[in-house]
Amino acid sequence: MTASLHPVFRKGATALITGAASGIGLATAKLCYSHRMNLVLLDINKENLSTLSTEFPSGSDITISTFEIDVSNPQDWDRIQRDVLALHPGGIDLLMLNAGSSFKPAAGKTSWQDPEYFQKTFAVNTFGYTNGIAAFIDNITSNKTDKRAIILTGSKQGITNPPGNPAYNASKSAVKTIAEHLSFDLHASNPNISVHLLVPGWTYTGLTKAHFSSKPDGAWAPEEVVDFMGAKMAADQFYILCPDNDVTEELDKKRITWGYGDIIHGRPPLSRWRQDWKEKAAEGIAGIQVTPQ
């Protein structure tokens, strides 16, 4: 793991993580546990949650609690808020909103014929985040001294917007906007709280395991994403744009630059994937110069 970390990763601090029973959420919980943080682990998968007490045994100096939750349900958040603050009256130091899902249109329907496909996607991937923020924002911001952090897990699909799953892309684009505004507001009111938008690359998680029986060579493991995230948080980076074994940070930046260039230069939307633009897009992306960070 990274030698230098954000000061929120400290003994005695409390981390609340959604989507904590697998993937990036579980890997983050492991990082927090290694620093003897109290863990509040939320997930909709009751079976996976039941295994976490073995993974993270409580001790005299650390408290582990798990809660089954449907993040799209505000009543679930109300219940958990009461229980969590009773367990941890000092409050939440690290809030990681990470739970997400990818839905498909109903059989025989396209994306544009099935409004429920959009509603279900936004209910989890966007409102699941705003519900979590609403439940704990007063508690987190009540402390003006201790270093605290909020992490929202976005997606490159919410930035580069590839065709194929418009509801998922739009839901994650909304998360990006929410995180940006939250960062802006808290920078003025609570400079002790940092906000971070985690943008994983290709990662072998529950969403990808449905298509691959083992980790593809091009994908990162969740632990690699969290290691990268830790380094970027330590460097006070808001946008944590993760590479993977197929795509470098430089290529990601070039693709993002090209995508936003569609607006600036009057190109058709999603030009990178259009048959009549593919060659020009490939040449244009290759020629873009990005400043190393």
Backbone bond lengths (Angstrom), bond angles and torsions (degrees), N, CA, C in turn:
res aa  C-N    CA-C-N  psi(-1)  N-CA   C-N-CA  omega(-1)  CA-C   N-CA-C  phi
1 M - - - 1.455 - - 1.523 110.39 -
2 T 1.296 116.88 170.02 1.449 120.63 -176.34 1.523 111.30 -68.59
3 A 1.340 115.66 142.18 1.468 120.24 179.91 1.514 111.06 -72.59
4 S 1.322 117.20 -35.50 1.457 122.17 -178.65 1.525 108.75 -108.31
5 L 1.329 115.99 130.60 1.454 119.63 -177.81 1.524 110.70 -133.36
6 H 1.316 115.26 159.51 1.460 122.09 172.49 1.530 108.46 -57.54
7 P 1.323 117.95 141.52 1.475 120.51 -176.77 1.522 114.65 -64.84
8 V 1.321 119.60 -9.13 1.459 119.72 175.89 1.521 110.97 -67.34
9 F 1.339 117.58 -24.18 1.460 120.95 179.16 1.527 108.35 -83.05
10 R 1.320 115.35 83.31 1.462 120.46 -174.94 1.525 110.19 -142.88
11 K 1.294 115.66 154.22 1.450 122.25 -179.95 1.534 110.47 -60.17
12 G 1.328 115.08 131.70 1.456 120.24 177.00 1.511 114.85 92.65
13 A 1.344 117.51 -16.81 1.461 120.15 175.82 1.527 109.01 -73.61
14 T 1.327 116.27 163.14 1.466 121.24 -176.57 1.517 110.27 -120.36
15 A 1.335 115.39 129.79 1.460 121.91 179.40 1.516 109.91 -113.82
16 L 1.329 116.38 132.02 1.460 122.65 172.71 1.519 107.37 -112.77
17 I 1.333 116.59 125.42 1.461 122.01 -174.22 1.520 109.02 -130.68
18 T 1.325 117.69 127.20 1.462 120.79 172.36 1.531 108.75 -95.04
19 G 1.332 114.60 156.39 1.460 118.40 -173.41 1.519 110.28 61.91
20 A 1.343 115.49 37.13 1.470 120.95 -168.12 1.513 113.84 -86.01
21 A 1.334 118.07 -9.36 1.459 119.40 -172.02 1.527 113.54 -89.49
22 S 1.319 117.46 0.42 1.465 119.84 179.06 1.521 109.36 -161.65
23 G 1.328 115.71 169.22 1.454 122.51 170.60 1.514 114.98 58.22
24 I 1.326 115.77 -138.27 1.464 122.24 -175.37 1.525 110.99 -65.70
25 G 1.329 117.49 -36.04 1.458 119.78 177.88 1.515 111.72 -62.42
26 L 1.325 117.28 -43.90 1.463 121.69 178.62 1.527 110.72 -65.48
27 A 1.325 116.70 -41.79 1.467 119.81 178.99 1.522 111.39 -63.60
28 T 1.329 117.18 -36.62 1.471 120.25 176.38 1.522 110.70 -67.74
29 A 1.325 116.19 -39.55 1.467 119.57 176.95 1.523 110.58 -59.97
30 K 1.320 117.59 -38.59 1.468 121.24 178.05 1.534 110.67 -63.37
31 L 1.317 116.74 -41.31 1.462 120.28 177.54 1.527 110.23 -62.07
32 C 1.321 116.25 -46.94 1.469 119.94 -179.65 1.530 110.84 -62.64
33 Y 1.304 116.24 -42.83 1.468 120.39 -178.92 1.522 111.03 -63.20
34 S 1.326 116.98 -36.93 1.464 120.09 179.73 1.521 111.76 -64.02
35 H 1.343 117.06 -20.94 1.459 121.71 177.29 1.529 111.63 -102.81
36 R 1.335 115.38 16.00 1.464 122.58 175.08 1.524 112.65 58.80
37 M 1.319 114.37 42.87 1.460 120.27 173.20 1.520 109.36 -88.97
38 N 1.319 116.30 148.59 1.460 120.66 169.63 1.526 108.46 -69.28
39 L 1.333 116.28 142.71 1.463 120.31 -176.60 1.519 111.19 -119.54
40 V 1.320 115.54 132.46 1.458 123.08 169.65 1.525 105.37 -118.22
41 L 1.326 116.23 107.22 1.461 121.84 -168.96 1.522 109.81 -110.51
42 L 1.322 116.29 121.03 1.460 122.95 -175.33 1.524 109.88 -116.82
43 D 1.330 115.77 138.14 1.459 120.00 177.07 1.523 108.50 -163.23
44 I 1.322 116.06 156.56 1.467 120.59 177.21 1.516 111.50 -85.46
45 N 1.351 116.19 -17.67 1.457 121.20 -175.96 1.532 109.83 -87.87
46 K 1.324 116.18 99.53 1.463 121.79 -175.52 1.524 111.44 -62.33
47 E 1.325 116.42 -38.90 1.468 120.08 -178.51 1.523 111.20 -64.73
48 N 1.324 117.04 -45.39 1.461 120.01 178.81 1.531 111.43 -65.62
49 L 1.331 116.05 -37.78 1.468 119.55 178.43 1.524 111.49 -60.21
50 S 1.326 115.68 -36.51 1.466 119.38 -175.52 1.518 112.62 -64.80
51 T 1.328 117.76 -20.14 1.468 121.02 -179.12 1.525 112.72 -85.78
52 L 1.327 117.39 -10.66 1.459 119.76 -171.75 1.522 113.37 -73.93
53 S 1.327 117.66 -24.08 1.457 118.73 178.45 1.523 111.03 -65.92
54 T 1.343 116.06 -29.09 1.466 119.94 175.29 1.520 110.32 -76.79
55 E 1.320 115.80 -40.09 1.468 121.32 179.47 1.524 111.60 -65.38
56 F 1.349 115.73 -37.80 1.469 120.72 -176.13 1.531 109.77 -130.13
57 P 1.305 118.30 79.87 1.467 119.20 179.26 1.523 111.63 -67.46
58 S 1.331 115.26 139.21 1.463 120.03 175.85 1.524 109.41 -71.22
59 G 1.319 116.01 159.24 1.459 121.29 178.20 1.510 110.36 -144.90
60 S 1.309 116.22 -176.46 1.466 120.10 -178.68 1.519 112.04 -66.03
61 D 1.343 116.56 -23.24 1.458 120.52 -177.01 1.521 113.40 -111.56
62 I 1.331 117.51 8.95 1.466 119.07 -174.71 1.525 109.30 -151.46
63 T 1.330 116.18 140.24 1.463 122.22 -179.79 1.520 109.25 -118.35
64 I 1.327 116.04 129.95 1.465 122.42 178.55 1.520 108.16 -117.82
65 S 1.315 117.09 127.15 1.463 120.70 176.48 1.518 109.21 -135.01
66 T 1.318 115.99 145.89 1.465 121.31 179.82 1.520 109.60 -125.22
67 F 1.337 115.21 146.91 1.459 121.15 -179.51 1.525 109.04 -140.03
68 E 1.311 114.76 130.84 1.463 119.69 171.50 1.526 107.97 -79.57
69 I 1.336 116.16 133.09 1.466 119.31 -175.65 1.520 110.92 -149.04
70 D 1.306 115.21 143.47 1.464 122.57 163.64 1.523 104.91 -101.33
71 V 1.329 117.25 104.50 1.465 120.16 -171.95 1.523 112.71 -62.77
72 S 1.326 117.12 -17.70 1.468 119.59 179.28 1.525 112.32 -79.77
73 N 1.349 117.12 -6.77 1.464 122.22 -174.69 1.529 110.51 -102.76
74 P 1.326 119.13 108.86 1.473 120.72 -179.34 1.519 113.22 -59.62
75 Q 1.351 117.85 -29.94 1.458 120.20 179.55 1.536 111.24 -66.11
76 D 1.328 116.40 -36.32 1.461 119.47 175.18 1.525 110.75 -61.62
77 W 1.312 115.87 -41.32 1.471 119.50 179.34 1.524 111.25 -66.35
78 D 1.326 117.94 -38.50 1.471 120.68 178.05 1.526 110.35 -60.74
79 R 1.334 116.18 -44.67 1.468 120.85 179.85 1.521 110.59 -63.15
80 I 1.308 116.52 -46.48 1.465 120.12 -176.72 1.521 111.23 -68.51
81 Q 1.330 116.28 -37.08 1.468 118.85 178.02 1.529 110.67 -57.37
82 R 1.320 117.40 -46.47 1.466 121.10 -179.61 1.533 110.69 -62.17
83 D 1.320 115.97 -46.02 1.463 119.85 -177.54 1.525 111.88 -66.66
84 V 1.331 116.67 -40.94 1.466 120.50 -176.79 1.524 110.66 -68.38
85 L 1.317 117.57 -43.25 1.461 119.51 -177.97 1.523 112.02 -71.93
86 A 1.341 116.52 -23.97 1.463 119.14 172.42 1.528 110.45 -70.55
87 L 1.342 116.26 -37.15 1.468 121.09 178.32 1.523 111.96 -73.98
88 H 1.337 115.80 -35.52 1.467 120.95 -173.82 1.532 109.65 -129.51
89 P 1.324 117.34 75.13 1.470 119.68 -178.11 1.520 113.41 -61.35
90 G 1.334 117.12 -20.51 1.460 119.50 175.72 1.507 113.45 -74.11
91 G 1.328 116.64 -14.01 1.453 120.59 173.75 1.513 114.77 99.60
92 I 1.317 114.26 178.21 1.464 123.73 -179.79 1.521 108.92 -93.40
93 D 1.323 116.35 130.13 1.464 121.50 178.44 1.527 112.48 -97.81
94 L 1.329 116.06 -35.79 1.468 121.25 178.96 1.515 108.29 -125.98
95 L 1.323 116.41 118.12 1.461 122.53 176.64 1.521 107.65 -111.26
96 M 1.343 116.29 114.64 1.457 120.59 177.95 1.524 108.79 -115.43
97 L 1.324 115.94 111.74 1.457 122.70 178.43 1.529 106.87 -98.25
98 N 1.319 115.12 108.21 1.452 120.88 -164.88 1.532 113.24 -134.38
99 A 1.342 117.47 -15.41 1.462 120.04 -176.29 1.527 110.34 -64.27
100 G 1.320 115.72 137.05 1.455 119.60 179.39 1.513 110.89 -158.13
101 S 1.322 114.81 163.36 1.460 119.93 178.80 1.516 109.18 -151.27
102 S 1.325 114.92 157.92 1.458 120.77 178.21 1.524 108.20 -121.93
103 F 1.313 115.95 112.91 1.461 121.47 -179.80 1.519 110.43 -98.24
104 K 1.309 115.88 160.81 1.451 122.52 177.42 1.523 109.23 -119.29
105 P 1.336 117.38 153.96 1.469 118.72 175.05 1.533 110.70 -61.99
106 A 1.306 116.12 157.24 1.463 121.19 177.82 1.520 110.33 -60.35
107 A 1.305 115.57 152.90 1.469 120.97 -178.65 1.522 110.76 -54.86
108 G 1.321 114.73 131.41 1.461 120.47 178.22 1.511 114.43 84.83
109 K 1.338 117.49 1.14 1.459 120.81 -179.43 1.527 110.24 -118.74
110 T 1.309 116.16 149.16 1.455 121.42 171.78 1.523 109.11 -86.15
111 S 1.316 115.74 173.10 1.464 120.19 176.93 1.522 111.79 -56.17
112 W 1.315 116.06 -34.23 1.469 120.82 -173.19 1.517 112.68 -86.45
113 Q 1.325 116.84 -5.34 1.467 120.77 178.67 1.522 112.77 -103.44
114 D 1.328 117.69 -2.31 1.462 120.97 -172.84 1.530 110.69 -128.96
115 P 1.328 117.50 89.83 1.467 119.42 -179.61 1.526 112.83 -63.45
116 E 1.333 117.51 -27.25 1.458 119.64 -179.74 1.529 111.57 -65.03
117 Y 1.324 116.78 -31.06 1.474 121.13 176.40 1.528 110.48 -59.02
118 F 1.325 117.03 -42.43 1.465 120.72 176.70 1.533 110.94 -70.41
119 Q 1.324 116.78 -42.89 1.461 120.31 -176.24 1.524 111.47 -63.16
120 K 1.332 117.58 -45.16 1.465 121.11 179.96 1.526 111.07 -64.97
121 T 1.322 116.34 -40.01 1.464 120.47 -178.47 1.521 111.03 -64.94
122 F 1.326 116.99 -47.79 1.464 119.97 -179.86 1.528 111.64 -68.48
123 A 1.325 117.28 -33.22 1.465 120.33 -179.12 1.519 111.10 -59.01
124 V 1.336 117.37 -40.15 1.461 121.24 -179.49 1.523 111.37 -87.57
125 N 1.321 116.57 -53.58 1.467 121.18 -167.68 1.523 114.43 -78.43
126 T 1.311 118.13 -20.62 1.467 121.06 179.57 1.532 111.28 -117.17
127 F 1.328 117.05 -56.90 1.464 119.08 -177.92 1.527 110.82 -70.27
128 G 1.330 117.85 -24.65 1.459 119.70 172.33 1.508 111.91 -60.64
129 Y 1.321 116.82 -28.48 1.467 122.12 177.71 1.526 111.28 -81.73
130 T 1.314 116.87 -47.47 1.465 118.98 -178.90 1.529 110.81 -66.82
131 N 1.335 117.67 -31.50 1.467 120.07 174.33 1.524 110.72 -62.80
132 G 1.324 116.30 -43.93 1.461 120.55 -179.88 1.513 112.70 -66.00
133 I 1.328 115.70 -40.32 1.465 119.34 177.39 1.534 110.17 -62.71
134 A 1.321 116.17 -46.87 1.469 119.76 -178.71 1.525 111.68 -61.09
135 A 1.344 116.53 -36.84 1.465 120.17 -177.29 1.522 112.41 -68.59
136 F 1.338 118.11 -32.69 1.463 119.74 -170.54 1.528 115.19 -122.96
137 I 1.329 118.32 0.44 1.464 118.63 -175.25 1.530 111.67 -65.36
138 D 1.327 118.78 -39.17 1.468 120.19 -179.92 1.521 110.69 -64.23
139 N 1.324 116.02 -39.59 1.454 120.17 -179.90 1.527 111.37 -66.95
140 I 1.309 116.78 -46.05 1.468 120.43 -177.50 1.522 110.91 -65.12
141 T 1.317 117.01 -42.01 1.466 120.25 -175.69 1.523 113.19 -81.38
142 S 1.330 117.76 -7.12 1.464 119.52 179.26 1.526 111.69 -70.18
143 N 1.324 116.41 -20.80 1.464 121.70 177.77 1.521 108.53 -96.81
144 K 1.327 116.81 119.16 1.461 121.30 -176.87 1.524 112.68 -102.77
145 T 1.324 116.26 4.61 1.463 119.68 -171.92 1.526 113.22 -116.21
146 D 1.332 116.83 -53.97 1.464 120.68 -175.77 1.515 111.28 -67.85
147 K 1.325 115.86 145.91 1.457 120.62 176.37 1.523 109.50 -72.10
148 R 1.309 115.56 124.39 1.458 122.28 180.00 1.527 109.18 -130.43
149 A 1.329 116.22 167.96 1.465 119.10 -177.28 1.519 110.44 -151.87
150 I 1.318 114.82 149.77 1.463 122.91 173.81 1.531 107.15 -125.92
151 I 1.325 115.94 128.49 1.463 121.93 178.31 1.520 108.36 -118.12
152 L 1.321 116.93 127.27 1.460 122.16 173.18 1.524 107.51 -114.23
153 T 1.317 116.52 125.92 1.461 120.66 -179.87 1.523 109.62 -86.00
154 G 1.323 115.36 114.56 1.451 121.00 176.83 1.518 110.74 -99.19
155 S 1.315 116.06 -147.14 1.464 121.58 179.87 1.515 108.87 -162.28
156 K 1.330 116.54 146.65 1.467 119.12 173.66 1.520 110.70 -61.60
157 Q 1.344 116.36 -27.48 1.459 118.59 178.65 1.523 111.51 -64.93
158 G 1.329 116.96 -22.46 1.453 120.00 175.81 1.512 113.09 -81.97
159 I 1.339 117.05 -3.72 1.464 121.88 -179.34 1.530 110.58 -116.17
160 T 1.333 116.94 -53.33 1.472 119.99 -178.85 1.519 111.89 -83.86
161 N 1.345 117.82 -21.78 1.463 123.28 169.05 1.537 113.55 60.45
162 P 1.329 118.95 53.92 1.464 119.94 178.62 1.518 111.50 -68.21
163 P 1.330 118.73 149.18 1.463 120.89 179.56 1.523 111.25 -67.71
164 G 1.343 115.39 156.06 1.446 119.97 173.06 1.520 115.36 125.60
165 N 1.345 117.74 -31.00 1.464 119.95 -178.29 1.527 108.88 -146.69
166 P 1.334 117.18 71.28 1.464 119.84 -171.50 1.523 114.41 -61.91
167 A 1.326 118.30 -33.96 1.469 119.21 -179.51 1.519 110.59 -66.28
168 Y 1.319 117.72 -45.17 1.467 120.77 179.23 1.522 109.99 -61.77
169 N 1.336 116.83 -47.75 1.463 120.02 -179.86 1.518 111.24 -57.73
170 A 1.331 116.33 -46.14 1.465 120.66 -177.35 1.523 110.69 -66.29
171 S 1.331 117.42 -37.96 1.469 119.96 -179.79 1.520 110.77 -65.51
172 K 1.328 117.18 -37.78 1.457 120.70 -179.84 1.531 111.58 -79.12
173 S 1.313 117.42 -28.39 1.462 120.29 172.40 1.522 109.84 -64.06
174 A 1.326 116.18 -38.48 1.468 120.31 177.07 1.527 110.82 -64.51
175 V 1.330 118.03 -38.33 1.458 121.19 177.53 1.524 110.44 -60.99
176 K 1.318 116.86 -40.87 1.477 121.21 177.21 1.527 110.01 -58.49
177 T 1.324 117.48 -47.43 1.458 121.34 -179.71 1.526 111.13 -63.41
178 I 1.325 116.66 -43.04 1.469 120.88 179.44 1.523 110.29 -61.38
179 A 1.332 116.85 -45.58 1.469 120.65 -178.79 1.525 111.08 -63.03
180 E 1.325 116.99 -40.12 1.469 120.55 179.89 1.522 110.69 -62.72
181 H 1.320 117.29 -43.94 1.465 120.17 -179.70 1.520 111.27 -69.20
182 L 1.323 116.70 -39.13 1.460 119.85 178.37 1.526 110.38 -62.49
183 S 1.319 117.34 -42.53 1.464 121.48 177.62 1.526 110.84 -61.14
184 F 1.316 116.26 -44.75 1.462 120.81 -179.32 1.521 111.27 -60.93
185 D 1.328 116.31 -46.43 1.463 120.15 -176.97 1.527 111.75 -67.69
186 L 1.323 117.83 -43.60 1.461 120.09 -176.35 1.521 112.37 -74.46
187 H 1.324 117.01 -24.23 1.463 118.94 177.49 1.530 110.61 -59.52
188 A 1.327 115.74 -34.99 1.464 119.74 179.89 1.526 111.85 -82.68
189 S 1.337 116.55 -44.24 1.468 119.78 -172.95 1.522 113.58 -86.79
190 N 1.333 116.80 -32.12 1.469 121.53 -175.54 1.528 110.40 -140.62
191 P 1.315 117.71 75.26 1.472 119.31 -178.92 1.525 113.61 -63.91
192 N 1.327 117.10 -11.40 1.472 119.83 176.21 1.530 112.42 -78.95
193 I 1.339 117.57 -7.53 1.465 121.80 -178.15 1.533 109.09 -110.68
194 S 1.313 116.43 120.88 1.459 120.41 175.50 1.523 109.94 -98.76
195 V 1.317 115.67 144.77 1.463 122.12 178.09 1.515 107.54 -115.84
196 H 1.332 116.08 140.09 1.462 120.84 -176.41 1.529 109.67 -136.74
197 L 1.329 115.59 135.99 1.456 122.14 172.99 1.524 107.48 -101.26
198 L 1.323 116.75 107.73 1.461 121.79 177.88 1.524 108.79 -84.88
199 V 1.323 116.30 122.09 1.466 121.93 -179.14 1.530 107.90 -120.05
200 P 1.335 117.38 90.20 1.462 119.03 -177.77 1.521 112.09 -66.94
201 G 1.321 115.79 151.97 1.445 120.98 166.70 1.516 109.07 -83.04
202 W 1.313 116.43 -154.82 1.454 120.72 176.78 1.525 108.14 -67.71
203 T 1.327 116.13 115.47 1.464 121.41 -174.03 1.521 109.25 -128.72
204 Y 1.310 116.06 139.17 1.459 121.46 -178.62 1.525 109.04 -83.77
205 T 1.321 115.98 91.20 1.463 123.13 -179.20 1.519 109.01 -123.33
206 G 1.332 115.51 -172.75 1.452 120.14 179.26 1.516 113.08 -57.71
207 L 1.338 117.19 -34.36 1.464 119.81 179.95 1.520 111.87 -66.72
208 T 1.334 117.06 -36.09 1.474 120.05 -178.46 1.517 112.50 -88.45
209 K 1.332 117.77 -22.51 1.468 120.38 -179.75 1.519 111.62 -64.15
210 A 1.330 117.15 -22.39 1.464 119.89 177.34 1.523 111.56 -65.50
211 H 1.338 116.39 -20.48 1.464 120.50 -177.00 1.526 113.17 -110.97
212 F 1.333 117.26 -15.07 1.470 121.26 -177.32 1.530 108.99 -134.69
213 S 1.328 116.23 129.32 1.464 120.39 -179.53 1.521 112.06 -75.88
214 S 1.310 117.54 -22.07 1.464 121.90 175.83 1.526 108.45 -142.37
215 K 1.326 116.36 166.00 1.460 120.05 -175.14 1.528 110.82 -65.33
216 P 1.342 117.42 122.00 1.463 119.68 174.95 1.527 110.98 -65.37
217 D 1.320 116.66 153.02 1.460 120.57 -178.49 1.524 112.21 -59.63
218 G 1.338 116.57 -32.30 1.459 119.41 -176.43 1.508 114.87 -77.26
219 A 1.327 117.41 -16.37 1.469 121.28 -174.87 1.520 111.36 -89.45
220 W 1.316 115.20 150.46 1.459 121.55 170.24 1.523 109.23 -87.76
221 A 1.321 115.88 152.79 1.457 121.24 167.50 1.524 108.77 -78.17
222 P 1.337 118.26 153.75 1.468 119.84 178.87 1.521 113.14 -54.41
223 E 1.331 117.46 -35.31 1.460 120.44 -179.80 1.522 112.02 -63.63
224 E 1.337 116.91 -32.25 1.466 119.89 177.34 1.523 110.74 -68.66
225 V 1.331 116.17 -38.33 1.463 120.41 176.95 1.524 110.16 -62.15
226 V 1.325 116.46 -44.94 1.464 120.55 -177.47 1.528 110.94 -68.92
227 D 1.310 117.69 -35.95 1.462 120.62 175.68 1.529 110.45 -61.70
228 F 1.334 116.31 -45.10 1.468 121.73 177.51 1.525 110.45 -63.66
229 M 1.326 116.43 -42.60 1.463 121.59 178.52 1.520 111.08 -59.69
230 G 1.328 116.55 -43.71 1.458 120.17 -179.34 1.514 112.39 -60.01
231 A 1.346 115.93 -41.82 1.468 119.99 179.35 1.519 111.40 -65.59
232 K 1.325 117.13 -41.13 1.467 120.63 -179.26 1.526 111.72 -71.06
233 M 1.324 117.44 -35.06 1.463 119.65 175.32 1.520 110.37 -65.00
234 A 1.323 116.82 -40.37 1.459 120.39 177.75 1.519 111.29 -61.76
235 A 1.339 116.11 -31.00 1.466 121.64 178.89 1.530 111.94 -87.10
236 D 1.345 117.20 6.50 1.465 123.36 177.30 1.529 111.91 62.99
237 Q 1.326 116.79 38.58 1.455 121.80 177.91 1.527 110.18 -89.47
238 F 1.323 116.54 130.73 1.466 120.38 173.78 1.524 110.25 -77.81
239 Y 1.321 117.12 -54.65 1.460 121.45 -179.42 1.526 108.89 -82.96
240 I 1.329 116.57 112.03 1.460 121.08 179.09 1.520 106.91 -107.26
241 L 1.332 115.34 87.38 1.455 123.07 -174.64 1.523 108.79 -92.66
242 C 1.318 116.48 102.72 1.462 121.21 -172.04 1.524 111.57 -84.27
243 P 1.319 117.39 134.95 1.450 120.27 169.08 1.534 109.44 -79.78
244 D 1.319 116.68 -174.00 1.459 122.16 169.56 1.522 107.12 -147.51
245 N 1.300 117.94 -165.63 1.456 119.29 -176.69 1.520 113.68 -78.98
246 D 1.339 116.93 -7.32 1.472 121.55 177.51 1.520 112.97 -106.70
247 V 1.333 117.15 -31.10 1.467 121.33 -171.61 1.518 109.59 -125.43
248 T 1.329 115.76 126.32 1.460 121.38 -179.98 1.531 110.81 -84.88
249 E 1.322 116.51 165.10 1.455 120.67 174.16 1.526 110.75 -58.39
250 E 1.333 116.38 -40.76 1.463 120.24 -178.71 1.523 111.05 -61.96
251 L 1.343 117.64 -44.02 1.458 120.14 -179.88 1.514 111.04 -66.11
252 D 1.322 117.49 -39.87 1.462 119.84 176.08 1.524 110.93 -57.12
253 K 1.318 116.46 -45.84 1.460 120.29 -178.19 1.529 111.25 -64.46
254 K 1.312 116.38 -37.48 1.465 119.45 177.95 1.526 111.07 -66.09
255 R 1.311 116.99 -42.13 1.470 120.56 179.49 1.524 111.16 -65.15
256 I 1.326 116.31 -39.83 1.467 119.93 178.17 1.528 110.15 -65.35
257 T 1.321 116.22 -42.85 1.463 120.29 178.06 1.516 110.70 -59.71
258 W 1.333 117.24 -44.01 1.465 120.24 178.88 1.524 110.89 -63.09
259 G 1.331 116.96 -44.18 1.457 120.40 -178.00 1.517 112.63 -60.07
260 Y 1.341 117.32 -46.37 1.463 119.25 177.92 1.520 111.53 -70.45
261 G 1.328 116.34 -21.75 1.457 120.02 175.49 1.518 113.17 -65.75
262 D 1.340 117.52 -22.32 1.469 119.54 175.21 1.524 110.61 -56.38
263 I 1.331 116.07 -38.86 1.466 120.59 179.28 1.528 110.14 -72.26
264 I 1.321 115.31 -48.10 1.464 120.52 -173.25 1.521 111.81 -65.79
265 H 1.336 116.19 -38.99 1.465 120.47 -173.42 1.526 113.68 -102.07
266 G 1.326 117.66 7.39 1.458 120.05 174.75 1.517 114.15 71.56
267 R 1.312 117.27 25.82 1.471 119.74 177.33 1.522 109.40 -81.14
268 P 1.337 118.01 163.68 1.462 119.80 175.01 1.521 110.41 -67.82
269 P 1.322 118.11 152.84 1.458 119.57 -178.61 1.529 111.93 -64.69
270 L 1.326 114.66 149.26 1.465 122.14 -179.95 1.528 111.18 56.09
271 S 1.326 115.55 39.48 1.468 119.72 -175.32 1.520 112.01 -59.85
272 R 1.316 116.29 -30.24 1.466 120.07 -177.40 1.524 112.40 -58.80
273 W 1.322 117.30 -28.05 1.463 120.63 -176.65 1.523 113.50 -104.43
274 R 1.331 118.73 -2.11 1.467 121.07 -179.09 1.527 109.93 -78.96
275 Q 1.325 115.95 137.48 1.462 119.82 -177.21 1.525 112.43 -57.81
276 D 1.334 116.99 -39.29 1.462 119.91 -177.05 1.536 112.48 -80.25
277 W 1.343 117.02 -2.79 1.464 120.47 179.56 1.528 112.61 -120.15
278 K 1.322 118.53 -8.16 1.457 121.44 -170.43 1.525 112.90 -56.20
279 E 1.326 116.73 -47.07 1.466 119.20 -178.05 1.522 111.08 -66.61
280 K 1.342 115.99 -44.29 1.465 119.08 179.10 1.532 110.94 -63.56
281 A 1.325 115.95 -37.80 1.464 119.31 179.47 1.523 110.84 -66.44
282 A 1.310 117.10 -43.92 1.466 120.35 179.68 1.521 110.89 -61.36
283 E 1.327 117.02 -43.58 1.458 120.74 178.25 1.532 110.72 -65.62
284 G 1.334 115.62 -42.07 1.464 119.43 -178.88 1.516 111.72 -65.28
285 I 1.330 118.09 -41.64 1.455 121.75 179.88 1.527 109.75 -64.52
286 A 1.313 116.59 -43.15 1.464 120.48 179.78 1.511 111.89 -60.87
287 G 1.333 117.04 -31.47 1.469 120.64 -176.22 1.516 114.63 -88.53
288 I 1.317 117.51 -6.69 1.469 120.23 -178.97 1.517 109.75 -72.13
289 Q 1.320 115.69 134.93 1.462 121.41 175.92 1.518 109.32 -102.76
290 V 1.321 116.97 127.09 1.457 120.58 177.31 1.522 108.55 -116.42
291 T 1.304 114.52 145.43 1.464 120.02 -178.52 1.518 109.09 -80.97
292 P 1.318 118.95 125.51 1.471 120.30 177.70 1.515 110.79 -61.12
293 Q 1.334 114.80 145.01 1.474 119.25 -178.41 1.525 110.21 -92.30
